[in-house]
Amino acid sequence: QQFNADQGQYPDTLVDLKGVKDAKDPWKYSKRPEKPYLAEVARDGYGQILLYNKPGSEGEPFDLWSYGADEAKGGIDV
C-alpha cells in the first residue's frame, strides 16, 4: 500500500518493492525512496517466493499467492 501511495500505482513486479533502482524500468516510478519497501522478495511459510500478478483477478489491483510446500498449482500443503 505504501508503494501505491508513493508512486500512484502498484509495482509491476515484487522485485520493484526491493528498490526502485532494481526495477525492470526504474524511470517508470516518480519517487525514489531512501530505503526499499522490502529488504528481500517475500516468501511463504515454506520458503517459496510469493507470486504476484498485476492486474489481479476479479477486479483486484493485484494477486499475491504461493503454491505452498509442494510448489504445485492446486497442490496440497504438507
Salt bridges, closest charged atoms under 4 A:
ASP12 OD2 - LYS28 NZ 2.69
ASP12 OD1 - LYS54 NZ 3.01
ASP22 OD1 - LYS21 NZ 3.49
